[in-house]
Amino acid sequence: MAEEWFSMETIRRIHPFYVPAFMRYVCIELNKKYGLRIDGATYFHSNNTELLFKRKMFDSRAKKIINDPELMEQEHKKLIKASEKWKKISNKILKTNLSKLSDKKLAGFLKNYSESYFSAHGKCAGHLLQLTEWENELYTKFIYSILQKKIKRYSLNESLAEAFALVSAPEKLGNMQKEERELFGLYLEIIKNKKLLDLFRKQPEKQIEKKLANFPKFSKKLDFHHKKWLWLPFMYEGPTWNKTYFISLLSSLARQYLTKEEITLKKKEPERLIKNKKEFLKKLPLTSKEKLYFKILSDSVYLKGYRKDVMYYSCFAAEKLFSETGKRLHLSLNQIRHFFPEEIVQALLYKKFSVKELNERIGFTVITWINGKEKLFTGKKARTEFNKIMKSMKIKKASRLQGSTAVPGLVKGKVKLVNHPNEMYKMKQGDIMVSHSTNPNLVPAMKKAGAIVTDVGGITCHAAIVSRELNIPCIIGTKVATRTLKDGEKVEVNASKGTVRRLK
């Protein structure tokens, strides 16, 4: 009987250039380094992909990782070093006039960028805890078992979900929190000036943007904020946030009549959570190994966001690099994105590549990593290989809608299915946002949500990280929420228990 596969993650708006590093890490590097071989595959269609793994192998390797916390901590240190190098190269790309470079020098940029990408997202990607979380959330369950015993033994008042939320909270701010803080600073500038406040409170966004010329000092600060943070939702191929997006956020704050005191409290919220975490840990006697397990969990939550931010910033920078390469090879941006990193330098230097092959990859591509060997399939062969894998995929039928707590809380509201930015218009303040998985492009909708529910994800997934930053109740890993719930129906989300219940 064929070995069963499962889908670890669906990634939207991505292409072959940015997937091999992760898959080679999981399916090749882990075996070379630590003897943890996992067979995997991925397919690309319409700029979306799905990461597939053999279930039995995946779960057994995940258990080995949990038993070696020192290994996870070691990988975290490598990740930061490699990511900072990748960010440095991306900064250089953004500051350089690439059109004036020779093909050889441009190829040098491509080579450095590709190698930094492989190091930061492949050779030391900090994916170890993430591997234990996807599908069966083994690390979460492991931490839950420790907490459950401690709460009972020391008669603590915190629920299991509250305790987990506290110990998993990162102790450093993510970029989204930093951006929000700086935006609050701009809002405090607005409320100091009655004319400026009236503009943001009473005028539509287009009029605000036009009339900002009358407030040059503030306009300059807003331009700086836009330039600094526009890349945050970029993911792998854009778009960025335009200036109007930030104007709409500031206008929303102004129309809520938020006071300086209320904004100050919002700005202090991350520190309050960190303080609560430290106070809770004082009540929780831990062994040295338990402290290390908790530290790895907290660090992983922070580093998942950090790693993604570095990746999206670098992808934003690479767009400039890819566009210039495309001009010289007479290829579209989409064709360039379907080179593998090791191919693109050779294509630029020697002009040897197949347009037909690139177009076939755009149509449908399957890549497998089995027994440590990588194989690429396009066209009919890709469909055959894909069908072979899909036959051994099994979807579990859920008797009830149950997931894992990312942020505790109890909320009632109307379901809104949001999987793509063009569906965000459905969201109204307080609605229950239900998604297969979330990404930076969906953050405006997430900010309106009374609660967030996803099909997939572990404690380090995007939905868990952002909902924690926004302090919005969140349930992850329900498997079937988007296929079970419908737009407009009323539900009760008990994120403390990880359940979603329909209301009459």
C-alpha positions as CSV (number, residue, x, y, z in Angstrom):
1,M,0.0,0.0,0.0
2,A,1.3,3.5,-0.9
3,E,2.5,5.6,2.0
4,E,0.1,8.3,3.0
5,W,0.9,12.0,2.2
6,F,-0.5,15.1,3.9
7,S,-0.6,18.8,3.0
8,M,1.5,20.9,5.5
9,E,0.7,24.3,4.0
10,T,-0.9,26.1,1.1
11,I,1.1,29.2,0.1
12,R,-0.5,31.8,-2.2
13,R,1.2,33.9,-4.8
14,I,4.5,32.2,-4.7
15,H,6.7,30.6,-7.4
16,P,9.6,28.1,-7.8
17,F,12.4,30.5,-7.0
18,Y,11.4,30.8,-3.4
19,V,10.4,27.2,-2.4
20,P,13.4,24.9,-3.0
21,A,15.4,26.2,-0.1
22,F,12.8,25.2,2.5
23,M,12.1,21.8,0.9
24,R,15.8,21.0,0.4
25,Y,16.3,21.9,4.1
26,V,13.6,19.5,5.2
27,C,14.2,16.7,2.8
28,I,18.0,16.8,2.3
29,E,19.8,19.1,4.8
30,L,18.1,17.6,7.9
31,N,19.2,14.1,6.8
32,K,22.8,15.3,6.2
33,K,23.1,17.1,9.5
34,Y,21.0,15.1,11.9
35,G,19.9,11.9,10.1
36,L,16.2,13.1,9.9
37,R,15.1,12.1,6.4
38,I,11.7,13.2,5.2
39,D,10.2,12.7,1.8
40,G,8.4,15.7,0.4
41,A,6.9,17.3,-2.8
42,T,5.4,20.5,-3.9
43,Y,3.3,21.6,-6.9
44,F,2.8,25.0,-8.5
45,H,-0.3,26.2,-10.3
46,S,-1.5,29.8,-10.9
47,N,1.3,31.1,-8.6
48,N,0.1,29.0,-5.6
49,T,1.8,26.0,-4.2
50,E,1.2,23.3,-1.6
51,L,3.8,21.7,0.5
52,L,3.3,17.9,0.8
53,F,5.1,15.3,3.1
54,K,4.9,11.6,3.9
55,R,2.9,11.5,7.1
56,K,4.6,8.7,8.9
57,M,8.1,10.0,8.3
58,F,7.1,13.5,9.3
59,D,5.6,12.6,12.6
60,S,8.5,10.4,13.7
61,R,11.1,13.0,12.8
62,A,9.1,15.7,14.7
63,K,9.2,13.6,17.9
64,K,13.0,13.4,17.6
65,I,13.3,17.2,17.3
66,I,11.2,17.7,20.5
67,N,13.7,15.5,22.4
68,D,16.6,17.8,21.4
69,P,15.9,21.4,22.5
70,E,19.6,22.3,22.3
71,L,19.5,21.6,18.6
72,M,16.5,24.0,18.1
73,E,18.3,26.7,20.1
74,Q,21.4,26.2,18.0
75,E,19.4,26.6,14.7
76,H,17.8,29.8,16.0
77,K,21.2,31.5,16.5
78,K,22.2,30.5,12.9
79,L,19.0,31.8,11.6
80,I,19.5,35.4,12.9
81,K,23.1,35.6,11.6
82,A,22.1,34.4,8.1
83,S,18.9,36.6,8.0
84,E,20.8,39.7,8.8
85,K,23.3,39.0,6.0
86,W,20.4,38.5,3.6
87,K,18.8,41.8,4.7
88,K,22.2,43.6,4.2
89,I,22.4,42.4,0.6
90,S,18.8,43.4,0.0
91,N,19.5,46.9,1.3
92,K,22.4,47.1,-1.1
93,I,20.2,46.1,-4.0
94,L,17.6,48.8,-3.2
95,K,20.3,51.5,-3.0
96,T,22.1,50.5,-6.3
97,N,21.3,51.7,-9.8
98,L,21.2,48.2,-11.4
99,S,20.7,49.5,-14.9
100,K,24.2,50.8,-15.0
101,L,25.8,47.5,-14.0
102,S,27.4,45.1,-16.5
103,D,25.9,41.6,-16.9
104,K,28.8,40.2,-14.9
105,K,28.2,42.6,-11.9
106,L,24.5,42.1,-12.1
107,A,25.1,38.3,-12.0
108,G,27.2,38.9,-8.9
109,F,24.2,40.5,-7.2
110,L,22.0,37.6,-8.3
111,K,24.6,35.1,-7.0
112,N,25.0,36.8,-3.6
113,Y,21.2,37.2,-3.2
114,S,20.5,33.6,-4.1
115,E,23.2,32.3,-1.8
116,S,22.0,34.4,1.1
117,Y,18.4,33.3,0.4
118,F,19.5,29.6,0.6
119,S,21.4,30.2,3.9
120,A,18.7,32.2,5.6
121,H,15.7,30.2,4.4
122,G,17.3,26.8,3.9
123,K,20.5,25.8,5.6
124,C,19.7,27.4,8.9
125,A,16.0,28.3,8.6
126,G,14.9,27.8,12.2
127,H,12.2,25.5,10.8
128,L,12.7,22.8,13.4
129,L,9.9,23.7,15.8
130,Q,7.6,24.6,12.9
131,L,8.1,21.0,11.6
132,T,6.8,19.7,15.0
133,E,3.7,22.0,14.8
134,W,2.2,21.4,11.4
135,E,-0.5,18.8,11.1
136,N,-0.5,17.4,14.7
137,E,0.9,20.4,16.7
138,L,3.2,18.1,18.7
139,Y,5.2,20.8,20.4
140,T,2.1,22.6,21.5
141,K,0.7,19.4,23.0
142,F,4.1,18.8,24.7
143,I,4.1,22.2,26.3
144,Y,0.4,21.8,27.3
145,S,1.2,18.6,29.1
146,I,3.9,20.4,31.2
147,L,1.6,23.3,32.0
148,Q,-1.3,21.1,32.9
149,K,0.7,19.3,35.6
150,K,2.1,22.6,36.9
151,I,-1.3,24.3,37.1
152,K,-2.8,21.4,39.0
153,R,0.2,20.9,41.3
154,Y,0.5,24.6,42.3
155,S,-3.2,25.4,42.2
156,L,-2.8,28.3,39.8
157,N,-5.8,30.5,38.7
158,E,-4.9,30.7,35.1
159,S,-6.6,28.3,32.6
160,L,-4.5,26.1,30.4
161,A,-5.2,28.3,27.3
162,E,-4.3,31.5,29.3
163,A,-1.1,29.9,30.6
164,F,0.0,28.7,27.1
165,A,-0.7,32.2,25.7
166,L,1.5,33.7,28.4
167,V,4.5,31.4,28.1
168,S,4.5,31.4,24.3
169,A,4.4,35.3,24.1
170,P,7.6,36.6,22.5
171,E,9.6,39.2,24.5
172,K,10.6,41.3,21.5
173,L,8.3,43.4,19.2
174,G,7.7,42.2,15.7
175,N,7.8,44.7,12.7
176,M,4.0,44.8,12.6
177,Q,3.9,46.0,16.2
178,K,6.7,48.5,15.5
179,E,4.8,49.9,12.5
180,E,1.6,50.2,14.6
181,R,3.4,52.1,17.4
182,E,4.9,54.5,14.9
183,L,1.4,55.0,13.3
184,F,0.0,55.8,16.8
185,G,2.8,58.4,17.0
186,L,1.5,60.0,13.8
187,Y,-2.1,60.0,15.2
188,L,-0.9,61.9,18.3
189,E,0.6,64.5,15.9
190,I,-2.8,64.8,14.2
191,I,-4.8,65.4,17.4
192,K,-2.5,68.3,18.4
193,N,-3.7,70.2,15.3
194,K,-7.5,70.9,15.1
195,K,-7.4,71.6,11.3
196,L,-5.5,68.4,10.6
197,L,-7.8,66.4,12.9
198,D,-10.9,67.8,11.2
199,L,-9.4,66.8,7.8
200,F,-8.8,63.1,8.9
201,R,-12.1,63.0,10.7
202,K,-14.5,64.5,8.1
203,Q,-12.9,64.2,4.7
204,P,-12.8,61.0,2.4
205,E,-9.3,59.4,1.9
206,K,-8.7,60.9,-1.6
207,Q,-9.4,64.4,-0.3
208,I,-7.2,63.9,2.7
209,E,-4.3,63.0,0.5
210,K,-4.8,66.0,-1.7
211,K,-5.0,68.5,1.2
212,L,-2.0,67.1,3.1
213,A,0.1,69.6,1.0
214,N,-1.3,72.2,3.4
215,F,0.5,70.4,6.3
216,P,4.0,69.9,4.9
217,K,5.7,68.8,8.2
218,F,3.1,66.1,8.9
219,S,3.0,65.1,5.2
220,K,6.8,64.6,5.2
221,K,6.5,62.3,8.3
222,L,3.7,60.3,6.7
223,D,5.8,59.9,3.5
224,F,8.7,58.6,5.7
225,H,6.4,56.1,7.4
226,H,5.0,54.9,4.1
227,K,8.5,54.4,2.6
228,K,9.7,52.6,5.7
229,W,6.9,50.1,6.0
230,L,5.3,49.8,2.6
231,W,6.9,46.4,2.0
232,L,5.3,44.7,5.1
233,P,2.5,42.8,3.1
234,F,4.7,42.1,0.0
235,M,5.1,38.4,0.6
236,Y,6.8,36.9,-2.5
237,E,5.4,39.1,-5.4
238,G,3.6,42.1,-3.9
239,P,1.7,44.3,-3.9
240,T,3.0,46.8,-1.3
241,W,0.9,49.1,0.8
242,N,0.2,52.5,-0.8
243,K,0.1,55.8,1.1
244,T,-3.7,55.7,1.0
245,Y,-3.7,52.6,3.2
246,F,-1.9,54.5,6.0
247,I,-4.2,57.5,5.6
248,S,-7.3,55.2,6.0
249,L,-5.8,53.8,9.2
250,L,-5.2,57.2,10.6
251,S,-8.7,58.4,9.5
252,S,-10.2,55.4,11.2
253,L,-8.5,56.3,14.5
254,A,-9.6,59.9,14.2
255,R,-13.3,58.8,13.5
256,Q,-13.2,56.7,16.7
257,Y,-12.4,59.8,18.7
258,L,-9.5,58.0,20.4
259,T,-7.8,60.2,23.1
260,K,-4.1,60.5,23.9
261,E,-4.6,58.4,27.0
262,E,-6.2,55.6,25.0
263,I,-3.4,55.6,22.5
264,T,-0.8,55.6,25.2
265,L,-2.4,52.5,26.7
266,K,-2.5,50.8,23.3
267,K,1.2,51.6,22.8
268,K,2.0,50.0,26.2
269,E,0.0,46.8,25.6
270,P,3.0,44.7,24.4
271,E,5.0,45.6,27.6
272,R,2.0,44.8,29.7
273,L,1.8,41.3,28.2
274,I,5.5,40.7,28.7
275,K,5.2,41.8,32.3
276,N,2.3,39.4,32.8
277,K,4.3,36.6,31.3
278,K,7.3,37.2,33.7
279,E,4.9,37.4,36.7
280,F,3.3,34.1,35.7
281,L,6.6,32.4,35.2
282,K,7.6,33.4,38.8
283,K,4.7,31.4,40.1
284,L,5.7,28.4,37.9
285,P,8.7,26.5,39.3
286,L,10.5,25.0,36.3
287,T,13.5,22.7,35.8
288,S,16.4,24.0,33.7
289,K,15.2,21.8,30.8
290,E,11.6,23.1,31.1
291,K,12.9,26.7,31.0
292,L,14.7,25.9,27.8
293,Y,11.6,24.3,26.2
294,F,9.6,27.4,27.1
295,K,12.3,29.8,25.8
296,I,12.5,27.9,22.5
297,L,8.7,28.2,22.2
298,S,8.7,32.0,22.8
299,D,11.8,32.5,20.6
300,S,10.2,30.5,17.8
301,V,7.0,32.6,17.8
302,Y,9.1,35.7,17.5
303,L,11.6,34.3,15.0
304,K,8.8,33.0,12.7
305,G,7.6,36.6,12.3
306,Y,11.1,37.9,12.1
307,R,12.1,35.3,9.4
308,K,9.0,36.1,7.4
309,D,9.6,39.9,7.6
310,V,13.2,39.4,6.4
311,M,12.0,37.2,3.6
312,Y,9.2,39.7,2.5
313,Y,11.6,42.6,2.7
314,S,14.2,40.7,0.6
315,C,11.5,39.6,-1.9
316,F,10.6,43.3,-2.2
317,A,14.2,44.2,-2.9
318,A,14.6,41.2,-5.4
319,E,11.8,42.5,-7.5
320,K,14.1,45.3,-8.7
321,L,16.8,42.7,-9.4
322,F,14.4,40.4,-11.3
323,S,13.0,43.2,-13.3
324,E,16.5,44.3,-14.5
325,T,17.4,40.7,-15.3
326,G,14.1,40.2,-17.2
327,K,14.9,43.3,-19.4
328,R,18.3,41.9,-20.4
329,L,17.0,38.4,-21.2
330,H,13.7,39.7,-22.8
331,L,11.6,37.7,-20.3
332,S,8.6,38.7,-18.3
333,L,8.8,39.1,-14.5
334,N,6.7,35.9,-14.1
335,Q,9.1,33.9,-16.4
336,I,12.1,35.1,-14.3
337,R,10.4,34.0,-11.1
338,H,10.2,30.4,-12.5
339,F,14.0,30.0,-12.7
340,F,15.6,28.2,-9.8
341,P,18.2,30.3,-7.9
342,E,21.1,28.2,-9.3
343,E,19.8,28.7,-12.9
344,I,19.3,32.4,-13.0
345,V,23.0,33.4,-12.9
346,Q,23.9,31.1,-15.7
347,A,21.0,32.4,-17.8
348,L,22.2,36.0,-17.4
349,L,25.9,35.3,-18.1
350,Y,25.6,32.8,-20.9
351,K,22.1,33.5,-22.3
352,K,21.4,29.7,-22.2
353,F,17.8,28.9,-21.1
354,S,14.6,27.5,-22.5
355,V,11.6,29.8,-22.8
356,K,9.5,26.7,-23.5
357,E,10.6,25.1,-20.2
358,L,9.9,28.3,-18.3
359,N,6.4,28.5,-19.8
360,E,5.7,24.9,-18.9
361,R,6.7,25.6,-15.3
362,I,4.3,28.5,-15.3
363,G,1.5,26.1,-16.5
364,F,2.0,23.3,-13.9
365,T,5.1,22.1,-12.0
366,V,5.7,19.3,-9.6
367,I,9.0,18.9,-7.7
368,T,9.6,15.8,-5.5
369,W,12.3,15.1,-2.9
370,I,12.3,11.3,-2.3
371,N,15.2,9.4,-0.9
372,G,17.2,12.6,-0.8
373,K,16.9,13.1,-4.6
374,E,15.2,16.1,-6.2
375,K,13.2,15.7,-9.4
376,L,11.4,18.3,-11.5
377,F,8.3,17.5,-13.6
378,T,6.4,19.8,-16.0
379,G,3.5,19.3,-18.4
380,K,1.9,15.8,-18.6
381,K,4.6,14.2,-16.4
382,A,3.8,16.8,-13.7
383,R,0.1,15.9,-13.9
384,T,0.9,12.1,-13.6
385,E,3.1,12.6,-10.6
386,F,0.6,14.9,-9.0
387,N,-2.2,12.4,-9.4
388,K,-0.1,9.7,-8.0
389,I,0.5,11.7,-4.8
390,M,-3.1,12.9,-4.5
391,K,-4.4,9.3,-4.5
392,S,-2.7,8.7,-1.2
393,M,-3.9,12.0,0.4
394,K,-6.5,11.5,3.0
395,I,-8.7,14.2,4.5
396,K,-9.9,13.6,8.1
397,K,-13.6,14.1,8.7
398,A,-14.2,16.2,11.8
399,S,-17.2,15.4,14.0
400,R,-17.0,18.9,15.5
401,L,-15.2,22.1,14.7
402,Q,-12.2,21.9,17.1
403,G,-8.8,23.5,16.8
404,S,-6.0,24.8,19.0
405,T,-5.9,28.1,21.0
406,A,-3.6,30.8,19.7
407,V,-5.2,33.6,21.7
408,P,-7.9,32.8,24.3
409,G,-11.3,34.5,24.5
410,L,-15.0,34.1,23.9
411,V,-16.7,35.9,21.0
412,K,-20.0,35.7,19.1
413,G,-20.4,37.1,15.6
414,K,-21.1,36.5,11.9
415,V,-18.8,34.3,9.8
416,K,-16.9,35.9,6.9
417,L,-14.8,33.6,4.7
418,V,-11.7,35.6,3.7
419,N,-8.9,33.8,1.8
420,H,-7.9,36.5,-0.7
421,P,-7.5,40.3,-0.5
422,N,-10.4,40.8,-2.9
423,E,-12.7,39.2,-0.3
424,M,-11.7,41.6,2.5
425,Y,-14.6,43.9,1.6
426,K,-17.0,41.5,3.4
427,M,-15.4,42.2,6.8
428,K,-17.2,44.5,9.2
429,Q,-16.0,45.3,12.7
430,G,-16.5,42.3,15.0
431,D,-17.1,39.7,12.3
432,I,-15.5,36.2,12.7
433,M,-12.8,35.9,10.1
434,V,-12.5,32.3,8.8
435,S,-9.5,31.5,6.5
436,H,-7.6,28.5,5.2
437,S,-4.5,30.4,6.5
438,T,-3.7,34.1,6.8
439,N,-0.9,36.2,5.3
440,P,0.2,39.8,5.5
441,N,-2.1,40.9,2.7
442,L,-5.1,40.0,4.9
443,V,-4.0,42.0,7.9
444,P,-6.5,44.9,7.2
445,A,-9.3,42.3,7.5
446,M,-7.7,40.7,10.6
447,K,-7.7,44.1,12.4
448,K,-11.5,44.2,12.1
449,A,-12.1,40.7,13.3
450,G,-13.8,39.8,16.6
451,A,-12.1,36.4,16.3
452,I,-10.0,34.5,13.7
453,V,-10.4,30.9,12.8
454,T,-8.1,29.0,10.4
455,D,-7.9,25.5,8.8
456,V,-4.2,25.1,9.2
457,G,-1.3,26.3,11.3
458,G,0.6,25.8,14.5
459,I,1.5,28.3,17.2
460,T,4.2,29.9,14.9
461,C,1.8,30.4,12.0
462,H,0.9,33.9,10.7
463,A,-2.6,33.9,12.2
464,A,-1.3,33.0,15.6
465,I,1.4,35.6,15.6
466,V,-0.7,38.5,14.3
467,S,-3.8,37.7,16.5
468,R,-1.5,37.7,19.5
469,E,-0.1,41.1,18.4
470,L,-3.6,42.4,18.0
471,N,-4.9,40.6,21.1
472,I,-7.8,39.0,19.0
473,P,-9.1,35.6,20.1
474,C,-7.9,33.0,17.6
475,I,-8.3,29.3,16.9
476,I,-5.9,27.6,14.5
477,G,-5.7,24.1,12.9
478,T,-9.4,23.3,12.7
479,K,-8.7,21.5,9.3
480,V,-12.2,22.1,8.0
481,A,-13.5,25.5,9.0
482,T,-13.6,27.0,5.5
483,R,-15.4,23.9,4.2
484,T,-17.9,23.7,7.1
485,L,-18.8,27.3,7.9
486,K,-20.7,29.7,5.6
487,D,-20.7,33.4,5.1
488,G,-23.2,35.2,7.3
489,E,-24.0,32.4,9.8
490,K,-23.7,33.2,13.5
491,V,-21.2,31.3,15.6
492,E,-19.7,31.4,19.0
493,V,-15.9,31.1,19.1
494,N,-14.6,29.9,22.4
495,A,-10.9,30.3,21.7
496,S,-10.1,29.3,25.3
497,K,-11.4,25.8,24.5
498,G,-10.6,25.8,20.8
499,T,-14.2,25.3,19.7
500,V,-16.6,26.9,17.2
501,R,-20.3,26.5,17.8
502,R,-23.1,27.4,15.5
503,L,-25.8,29.7,16.9
504,K,-29.5,29.7,16.0
